[in-house]
Amino acid sequence: MKGRLGVSSHPETVRRYAIDLDAKRVTEAVVSQDSYEFSIVDPRVVNHPHWIGYFAGSGAKTLDSIARVDMESGAKTAYRCPA
């Protein structure tokens, strides 16, 4: 792993899906349109509600930041690693 960006062929968005079993409906919301590398979720907490997501963020040519995204409001904070 060298932290280099790859080629993206799809829009880079963080999305939240809500599944309403009673209404048999799925809703989708775009939480962030920034470019992130997604981390692996611990299998013990898959399918549990999550309000905060942590991601590796990208700069011009490398993954150079850690981002915290509030999945409810879309609020973002990031720490950019020094060069």
C-alpha positions in Angstrom: 0.0 0.0 0.0 1.5 3.2 -1.1 -1.5 5.5 -0.6 -1.8 6.4 -4.3 -5.2 7.2 -5.9 -6.6 4.7 -8.4 -8.9 5.2 -11.3 -12.5 5.8 -10.4 -15.3 4.9 -12.8 -18.2 5.7 -10.5 -19.2 8.8 -8.6 -17.4 8.9 -5.3 -20.2 9.5 -2.8 -21.0 8.3 0.8 -24.6 7.1 0.8 -26.9 6.1 3.6 -29.6 3.6 2.9 -32.6 3.2 5.2 -34.7 0.0 4.9 -38.3 0.2 6.1 -39.4 -3.4 6.4 -43.1 -2.5 7.2 -43.5 -0.3 4.2 -41.2 -2.5 2.1 -39.3 0.5 1.0 -35.6 1.6 0.7 -34.6 5.2 0.8 -31.2 6.5 -0.3 -29.5 9.7 0.8 -26.1 11.1 -0.4 -24.3 12.1 2.8 -21.0 13.4 1.2 -19.7 13.8 -2.3 -16.1 13.9 -1.3 -13.6 11.3 -2.4 -12.8 8.7 0.4 -11.3 5.3 0.7 -13.7 3.1 2.7 -12.4 1.2 5.6 -13.6 -2.3 6.6 -16.4 -2.6 9.1 -15.9 -5.0 12.0 -18.2 -8.0 11.2 -19.5 -7.9 14.7 -21.2 -4.5 14.1 -22.4 -5.0 10.5 -26.1 -4.1 10.2 -26.1 -2.1 13.3 -27.0 1.6 13.2 -24.0 3.9 12.6 -24.0 7.6 13.0 -20.4 8.4 12.4 -18.1 7.1 9.7 -14.3 7.4 9.5 -12.5 7.4 6.2 -9.2 7.9 4.5 -9.5 11.1 2.5 -7.7 12.0 -0.7 -5.7 15.0 -1.7 -4.3 15.7 -5.2 -2.4 12.5 -5.6 -2.4 10.6 -2.3 -4.6 9.5 0.6 -3.5 12.2 3.0 -6.2 12.8 5.5 -8.5 11.1 8.0 -12.2 12.3 7.8 -15.0 12.0 10.2 -18.5 12.2 8.6 -21.8 12.5 10.6 -24.1 10.2 8.7 -27.2 12.0 9.9 -26.3 15.6 9.2 -23.5 15.2 6.7 -21.2 17.4 8.8 -17.5 16.6 8.1 -14.3 17.2 10.0 -10.9 16.2 8.6 -7.3 16.0 9.8 -4.8 16.5 6.9 -1.5 14.7 7.5 1.6 16.9 7.1 3.6 16.3 3.9 
